Amino acid sequence: MFSLSAARQKTGFSTPALATIALLGAMLLWSSSFIALKIAFRGYHPQVVIFGRMLVASLCFLLVAPRLARGLRYRKGDYKLILFMVVCEPCLYFLFEAEAVVNTTASQAGVVTAILPILTMTAAALFLKEKVASTAWIGAGVALGGVCWLTLTSNPSSDAPNPMLGNFLEFLAMVCATGYTISLKHLAARYSPFFLTALQAFAGTVFYFPLLFLPSTTIPDTFHLQSGLAILYLGAVITLGAYGLFNFALQKVPANKASSYVNLIPVFSVVLGWLVLGETLSAVQICATFVILAGVWFAQK
């Protein structure tokens, strides 16, 4: 398994520097996931895509299962946190995000993710009794207002038939991501980041398999190359790469600092959406995006 001390010796990077690099890589990969989902949904039903993503990731983890289990020490009672973590993400998170990307653009879905640090701050204040400055609450209100502004100024299109619904569902996905981040922070102190990522993949595979048999799910009868490659990318690169990097970094830095890097996802998503899918934001939507980022920055200052 990857050795942090060996990496420091070979690269010369300190632990904080490695954590920063890991977080930057995770945010770039997560940003590209919105693009990959859009491409995958062109050929396959959302439930098929998410199940395929979880299955690919699970198969990848099975190749290194003995190494993942090595040195594992379960602590009594951790099953509650583990269960809560996997229910939040990937189970509910991907239900919301899949439908969000179907109804809105990849760029707008990426912008809405900027609200995650605000939700993490709120959860820490409510459940961990952390003190939050009044200026932080003002910034949170500004950011939330920006998300509402972005949503209300979105017009339906062939690629985004219901952007208001899509942006709201992405907001709900961020609520789930908040629960995931808080629970993961506790678990990451005792378990390997790759073990926790593997748990997510296996839990997601089990959760989404029955959903394939719902009447609303369309089982594919033909193979679509681009969509199939997008599912492989989501499972092998995003699930393993992004979650592995984020979970590794969360062992080294506080949860609120790690979640602050989510602010980069809107920037990466808009750029990738423009480069790959040809998506654009209107002038008003660009203003709303800056309001969201400004509110998040002010809240964290």
Secondary structure, 3 states (H helix, E strand, C coil): CCCHHHHHHHHCCCHHHHHHHHHHHHHHHHHHHHHHHHHHHCCCCHHHHHHHHHHHHHHHHHCCHHHHHCCCCCCCCHHHHHHHHHHHHHHHHHHHHHHHHHHCCHHHHHHHHHHHHHHHHHHHHHHCCCCCCHHHHHHHHHHHHHHHHHHHCCCCCCCCCCHHHHHHHHHHHHHHHHHHHHHHHHHCCCCCHHHHHHHHHHHHHHHHCHHHHCCCCCCCCCCCHHHHHHHHHHHHHHHHHHHHHHHHHHCCCCHHHHHHHHHHHHHHHHHHHHHHHCCCCCHHHHHHHHHHHHHHHHHHC
